[in-house]
Every structure is written in C-alpha cells, then in structure tokens.
Amino acid sequence: MAQLGEPALEWTRKHLLGLEDLSAEELDIILDTAESFREVSTRKRKKVPTLTGKVVVLMFVEPSTRTVTSFSLAAGRLSADTVSFSKGGSSISKGETLVDTARNIQAMGCDVIVLRHSAPGAPHLLARNLECSVVNAGDGAHEHPTQGLLDMFTIRERKGHIEGLTVGICGDIKYSRVARSNIWGLTKLGARVVVCGPATLIPDGIEEMGVEVFHDLDEFIPQCDVINILRIQLERQKSGLFPSIREYARVFGINSERLERAKDGLLIMHPGPMNRGIEITPAVADGPHSVVLDQVTNGLAVRMAVLYLVCGAKG
C-alpha cells in the first residue's frame, strides 16, 4: 500500500476524463492512493497540507449535490483553495462558450477544473483547450469516473478483491454514465459484469463491452456478489420506454423478498439519488446488505486521490 500521498507506481496523466482509457495498473494506483488518504477523514483535524497553494475550481454546469460536496470537501482536506460556481451564476448563462469561460478561469491561476456537464465529451473538449488539469465529474450519459472508482474502492474494501467477483448493475443502463464507468473499470480489474433491466433500457451492443445481459431480475440476483442499483434517468430519457413507474417497480424493483434468492454476503450499492419504492425499497436501502453510506464516505478518499494525482502528474 502506498504511503500518504505516494502512489506505488508513477502516475503520468494530467487529466481524469474517464475509465475507458485507463489501464488496470492505473486503476490500482488510484485505488491504492485513495486507501492511503482514507484515514484522513477519521482524524480529529481532517486536513493535510498536500495541495497547499493549489486552486481547484468546481465548474458544475449541471446540478449536483453529492458530487460537488464531495469534491469540495476532498479539495479542502488536501488544503487546496476552492472556487465553486454553477451555470446560472456564470457567464455561460449570458452566452459565453464553455471553453471561453474555462480559459478565463484558468487565466486566474487555477490548477484543476472539475467539470460536471450535461453534454457527453465536454471534459474532453476542455482538456484539449486548457493547460490546467481537467477532472470529469459526469458528462451527460457518457461517464462518471470518480463514481465508478468509489464503487470499486467500496467493493475491494468489503470483499478484499475485485477479480473473480460477479458484479451486477440493475436498472437504467442505457442512460447511465455510472454504468459505463463501472463496466470499464470492473472488467479491467477482472470482475464478471452482468446487467439487468427492461430491453428498452439496455443499449444495443452492450455485450461488446464484455458484459452479460439479463431481463429477469429473479434469474439475475442469484448470480451476483454485488448489485449496483441505478435509478431511472427520467431527465435524460424519452417517455414510453416502460409502461409506468409502478410497473417498473413491480418487475425490476429490488425488495427483501427478492433478496431471499441472493448469495450470502451480497453487497447492495446505489450511486444516488435513490428513488425509494421504485428501484429499491427502504428495507433494502437501509438493510444489512446495503453499503450505500460507505460509498459516500469512500468517495471523499477517492476524490482526494484523484486531485492529488492529477496535480502531481508529470505527463
């Protein structure tokens, strides 16, 4: 395991734009570095001077609660200065382009821009046009790399390993950036990934990403060591993809009765926000299988690791 702030291998990437392009070794560097930072949050004084003098800008053009708060706390615990703004409070709302806004921010001396945007590829656009580091905090239905990383960190922490596990992802796969990042990361680390949902919410050709597809929840659950439950992305999808919310909850909602078919030691995960009573019942969300709050806690360590690594990259 790395010492505090020292990855076991050298990290050379200036940006974190997604998990699709990362190697298994790079994923391990992030997870090992996050492990070294995790204990900072247990201290009486939850702060280390690792990024003193660095400036992290939280550019959340799309709304967020958990991710923006987690990144803000992560930067603060590393002693970085942070600036946060949304679309409504920026020049973007006046017609300025995303790149021009980011260039003006960069000219003030920022080191990292953490971007959440509704357009897939927006972080990649900034990375091509800026000198500072760019971290993708979610771009449309494309990727959410730090969520994927914190999910993997939680699995590794609870199970001791990822290789050889069967990890299920259930729900709205088609419009989920979390699903994509998890699939890229988990398969590279040796997990078997299976997905389950209505045929209308499973993207065509997903098998080419190395996953297996199920449409029957009662057949899917006994396969899994871990199930990551996704909410319906109503803000991104078209209507008519399933008969009704009530019907979706009946057919694809995970409840205590269905978990009677599960393996011993099953982990239940959810990236949030949860729609209780739709994709997950309160009894499951708050039950003994749930590691949802562990995911939130681990997100801090993972985002501390990412900020540290991109700030110190030599590439």
GIMO-V766076 format. One record per residue. SS is DSSP state (2 for helix, 1 for strand, 0 for the rest). PHI is phi in radians with two decimals (NA if undefined). OMEGA is omega in whole degrees, 0 to 359 (999 if undefined). Layout:
BEGIN
ss=SS phi=PHI omega=OMEGA
ss=SS phi=PHI omega=OMEGA
END
This chain:
BEGIN
ss=0 phi=NA omega=180
ss=0 phi=-1.21 omega=169
ss=0 phi=-1.27 omega=184
ss=0 phi=-0.98 omega=177
ss=0 phi=1.34 omega=181
ss=0 phi=-2.21 omega=178
ss=0 phi=-1.14 omega=182
ss=0 phi=-1.13 omega=177
ss=0 phi=-2.12 omega=183
ss=0 phi=-1.35 omega=176
ss=0 phi=-1.72 omega=185
ss=0 phi=-2.13 omega=184
ss=0 phi=-1.49 omega=180
ss=0 phi=-1.38 omega=184
ss=0 phi=-2.15 omega=165
ss=1 phi=-2.15 omega=185
ss=0 phi=-1.83 omega=181
ss=0 phi=3.11 omega=179
ss=0 phi=-1.72 omega=182
ss=0 phi=-1.04 omega=185
ss=0 phi=-1.62 omega=181
ss=0 phi=-1.48 omega=175
ss=0 phi=-1.50 omega=176
ss=2 phi=-1.06 omega=180
ss=2 phi=-1.14 omega=178
ss=2 phi=-1.18 omega=176
ss=2 phi=-1.08 omega=179
ss=2 phi=-1.13 omega=178
ss=2 phi=-1.04 omega=181
ss=2 phi=-1.10 omega=182
ss=2 phi=-1.15 omega=179
ss=2 phi=-1.18 omega=178
ss=2 phi=-1.16 omega=177
ss=2 phi=-1.07 omega=178
ss=2 phi=-1.06 omega=180
ss=2 phi=-1.24 omega=179
ss=2 phi=-1.59 omega=189
ss=2 phi=-1.05 omega=184
ss=2 phi=-1.24 omega=178
ss=2 phi=-1.03 omega=182
ss=2 phi=-1.26 omega=179
ss=2 phi=-1.67 omega=182
ss=0 phi=-1.32 omega=175
ss=0 phi=-1.15 omega=175
ss=0 phi=-1.85 omega=190
ss=0 phi=-1.46 omega=183
ss=0 phi=-2.75 omega=173
ss=0 phi=-2.24 omega=186
ss=0 phi=-1.52 omega=190
ss=0 phi=-0.99 omega=183
ss=0 phi=-2.01 omega=176
ss=0 phi=-1.00 omega=180
ss=0 phi=1.60 omega=177
ss=0 phi=-1.48 omega=179
ss=1 phi=-2.09 omega=179
ss=1 phi=-1.98 omega=179
ss=1 phi=-1.83 omega=179
ss=1 phi=-1.68 omega=186
ss=1 phi=-1.81 omega=186
ss=1 phi=-1.82 omega=181
ss=0 phi=-1.33 omega=174
ss=0 phi=-1.90 omega=184
ss=0 phi=-1.03 omega=179
ss=0 phi=-2.77 omega=172
ss=0 phi=-2.08 omega=183
ss=2 phi=-1.08 omega=187
ss=2 phi=-1.17 omega=181
ss=2 phi=-1.16 omega=178
ss=2 phi=-1.16 omega=180
ss=2 phi=-1.12 omega=178
ss=2 phi=-1.13 omega=180
ss=2 phi=-1.11 omega=178
ss=2 phi=-1.15 omega=180
ss=2 phi=-1.07 omega=179
ss=2 phi=-1.11 omega=180
ss=2 phi=-1.11 omega=180
ss=2 phi=-1.23 omega=174
ss=0 phi=-1.61 omega=179
ss=0 phi=1.23 omega=174
ss=0 phi=-1.40 omega=171
ss=1 phi=-1.43 omega=181
ss=1 phi=-2.20 omega=173
ss=1 phi=-2.27 omega=183
ss=1 phi=-2.22 omega=173
ss=1 phi=-2.64 omega=180
ss=1 phi=-2.02 omega=182
ss=2 phi=-1.03 omega=183
ss=2 phi=-1.12 omega=181
ss=2 phi=-1.82 omega=183
ss=0 phi=-2.22 omega=179
ss=2 phi=-1.23 omega=176
ss=2 phi=-1.05 omega=180
ss=2 phi=-1.19 omega=179
ss=2 phi=-1.72 omega=177
ss=0 phi=1.87 omega=179
ss=0 phi=-1.22 omega=181
ss=0 phi=-1.26 omega=178
ss=2 phi=-1.03 omega=182
ss=2 phi=-1.13 omega=180
ss=2 phi=-1.11 omega=177
ss=2 phi=-1.07 omega=181
ss=2 phi=-1.15 omega=178
ss=2 phi=-1.13 omega=177
ss=2 phi=-1.13 omega=177
ss=2 phi=-1.13 omega=179
ss=2 phi=-1.07 omega=181
ss=2 phi=-1.13 omega=177
ss=0 phi=-1.52 omega=174
ss=0 phi=1.72 omega=179
ss=0 phi=-1.38 omega=181
ss=0 phi=-1.78 omega=182
ss=1 phi=-2.43 omega=169
ss=1 phi=-1.95 omega=174
ss=1 phi=-1.70 omega=188
ss=1 phi=-1.96 omega=166
ss=1 phi=-1.97 omega=184
ss=1 phi=-2.56 omega=181
ss=0 phi=-1.37 omega=182
ss=0 phi=-1.63 omega=175
ss=0 phi=-1.01 omega=179
ss=0 phi=1.58 omega=181
ss=2 phi=-1.03 omega=178
ss=2 phi=-1.11 omega=178
ss=2 phi=-1.14 omega=177
ss=2 phi=-1.07 omega=179
ss=2 phi=-1.13 omega=182
ss=2 phi=-1.06 omega=179
ss=2 phi=-1.34 omega=188
ss=2 phi=-2.06 omega=183
ss=0 phi=-2.19 omega=175
ss=0 phi=-1.62 omega=180
ss=0 phi=-1.33 omega=179
ss=1 phi=-1.33 omega=178
ss=1 phi=-2.18 omega=176
ss=1 phi=-2.06 omega=180
ss=1 phi=-1.41 omega=177
ss=1 phi=-1.79 omega=180
ss=1 phi=2.10 omega=179
ss=1 phi=-2.20 omega=179
ss=0 phi=1.00 omega=178
ss=0 phi=-1.71 omega=185
ss=0 phi=-1.51 omega=181
ss=1 phi=-2.53 omega=173
ss=0 phi=-2.47 omega=192
ss=2 phi=-1.08 omega=182
ss=2 phi=-1.23 omega=174
ss=2 phi=-1.18 omega=177
ss=2 phi=-1.04 omega=181
ss=2 phi=-1.16 omega=181
ss=2 phi=-1.22 omega=175
ss=2 phi=-1.13 omega=179
ss=2 phi=-1.14 omega=178
ss=2 phi=-1.05 omega=181
ss=2 phi=-1.16 omega=178
ss=2 phi=-1.09 omega=181
ss=2 phi=-1.12 omega=179
ss=2 phi=-1.13 omega=184
ss=2 phi=-1.41 omega=185
ss=2 phi=-1.71 omega=181
ss=0 phi=1.52 omega=180
ss=0 phi=-2.88 omega=175
ss=0 phi=-2.04 omega=182
ss=0 phi=-1.01 omega=178
ss=0 phi=1.58 omega=178
ss=0 phi=-1.37 omega=170
ss=1 phi=-1.79 omega=181
ss=1 phi=-1.91 omega=179
ss=1 phi=-1.72 omega=174
ss=1 phi=-2.13 omega=189
ss=1 phi=-2.15 omega=174
ss=0 phi=2.18 omega=185
ss=0 phi=-1.45 omega=182
ss=0 phi=-1.32 omega=188
ss=0 phi=-1.06 omega=185
ss=0 phi=-1.85 omega=186
ss=0 phi=-1.78 omega=173
ss=2 phi=-1.26 omega=178
ss=2 phi=-1.11 omega=180
ss=2 phi=-1.04 omega=182
ss=2 phi=-1.11 omega=180
ss=2 phi=-1.11 omega=177
ss=2 phi=-1.11 omega=181
ss=2 phi=-1.09 omega=180
ss=2 phi=-1.04 omega=185
ss=2 phi=-1.23 omega=185
ss=2 phi=-1.14 omega=180
ss=2 phi=-1.14 omega=178
ss=2 phi=-1.17 omega=179
ss=0 phi=-1.63 omega=170
ss=0 phi=1.63 omega=178
ss=0 phi=-1.47 omega=167
ss=1 phi=-1.57 omega=182
ss=1 phi=-1.95 omega=177
ss=1 phi=-2.15 omega=180
ss=1 phi=-2.17 omega=181
ss=1 phi=-2.54 omega=177
ss=0 phi=3.03 omega=175
ss=0 phi=-1.05 omega=180
ss=2 phi=-0.99 omega=180
ss=2 phi=-1.26 omega=181
ss=2 phi=-1.95 omega=174
ss=0 phi=-1.92 omega=183
ss=0 phi=-1.15 omega=176
ss=0 phi=-1.06 omega=176
ss=0 phi=1.36 omega=182
ss=2 phi=-1.11 omega=178
ss=2 phi=-1.06 omega=179
ss=2 phi=-1.18 omega=175
ss=2 phi=-1.47 omega=177
ss=0 phi=1.60 omega=181
ss=1 phi=-1.99 omega=174
ss=1 phi=-1.88 omega=186
ss=1 phi=-1.97 omega=173
ss=1 phi=-2.17 omega=174
ss=0 phi=-2.11 omega=180
ss=0 phi=-1.98 omega=184
ss=2 phi=-1.09 omega=182
ss=2 phi=-1.28 omega=172
ss=2 phi=-1.48 omega=184
ss=2 phi=-1.28 omega=188
ss=2 phi=-1.01 omega=182
ss=2 phi=-1.12 omega=180
ss=2 phi=-1.31 omega=200
ss=0 phi=-1.74 omega=167
ss=0 phi=-1.59 omega=180
ss=1 phi=-2.45 omega=173
ss=1 phi=-2.20 omega=176
ss=1 phi=-1.78 omega=186
ss=1 phi=-1.69 omega=182
ss=0 phi=-1.87 omega=176
ss=0 phi=-1.42 omega=174
ss=0 phi=-1.27 omega=182
ss=0 phi=-1.49 omega=185
ss=0 phi=-1.06 omega=182
ss=0 phi=-1.31 omega=183
ss=0 phi=-1.95 omega=188
ss=0 phi=-1.70 omega=175
ss=0 phi=-1.47 omega=178
ss=0 phi=-1.35 omega=176
ss=0 phi=1.50 omega=181
ss=0 phi=-1.45 omega=171
ss=0 phi=-2.70 omega=189
ss=0 phi=-1.02 omega=182
ss=0 phi=-2.91 omega=176
ss=2 phi=-1.06 omega=180
ss=2 phi=-1.09 omega=179
ss=2 phi=-1.17 omega=178
ss=2 phi=-1.05 omega=180
ss=2 phi=-1.07 omega=181
ss=2 phi=-1.19 omega=187
ss=2 phi=-1.58 omega=187
ss=2 phi=-2.11 omega=176
ss=0 phi=-1.30 omega=181
ss=1 phi=-1.70 omega=182
ss=0 phi=-2.26 omega=184
ss=0 phi=-1.09 omega=181
ss=0 phi=-1.11 omega=180
ss=2 phi=-1.17 omega=181
ss=2 phi=-1.26 omega=174
ss=2 phi=-1.13 omega=178
ss=2 phi=-1.56 omega=188
ss=0 phi=-1.40 omega=173
ss=0 phi=-1.17 omega=171
ss=0 phi=-1.13 omega=178
ss=0 phi=1.41 omega=178
ss=0 phi=-1.01 omega=173
ss=1 phi=-1.78 omega=175
ss=1 phi=-1.89 omega=181
ss=1 phi=-2.14 omega=175
ss=1 phi=-2.72 omega=181
ss=0 phi=-1.33 omega=182
ss=0 phi=1.29 omega=354
ss=0 phi=-1.27 omega=181
ss=0 phi=-1.50 omega=169
ss=0 phi=-1.81 omega=183
ss=1 phi=-1.08 omega=181
ss=0 phi=1.56 omega=177
ss=0 phi=-1.92 omega=181
ss=0 phi=-1.47 omega=182
ss=1 phi=-2.62 omega=178
ss=0 phi=-1.51 omega=177
ss=2 phi=-0.99 omega=181
ss=2 phi=-1.10 omega=178
ss=2 phi=-1.39 omega=181
ss=2 phi=-1.05 omega=183
ss=0 phi=-1.87 omega=187
ss=0 phi=-1.51 omega=185
ss=0 phi=-1.19 omega=179
ss=0 phi=-1.41 omega=191
ss=1 phi=-1.32 omega=173
ss=0 phi=-2.16 omega=185
ss=2 phi=-1.07 omega=180
ss=2 phi=-1.26 omega=173
ss=2 phi=-1.09 omega=178
ss=2 phi=-1.03 omega=181
ss=2 phi=-1.11 omega=178
ss=2 phi=-1.07 omega=182
ss=2 phi=-1.19 omega=178
ss=2 phi=-1.05 omega=178
ss=2 phi=-1.09 omega=181
ss=2 phi=-1.11 omega=180
ss=2 phi=-1.12 omega=182
ss=2 phi=-1.27 omega=171
ss=2 phi=-1.06 omega=180
ss=2 phi=-1.08 omega=181
ss=2 phi=-1.12 omega=180
ss=2 phi=-1.09 omega=179
ss=2 phi=-1.06 omega=185
ss=2 phi=-1.17 omega=182
ss=2 phi=-1.22 omega=178
ss=2 phi=-1.21 omega=182
ss=2 phi=-1.75 omega=185
ss=0 phi=-1.11 omega=178
ss=0 phi=-1.69 omega=183
ss=0 phi=-1.35 omega=999
END
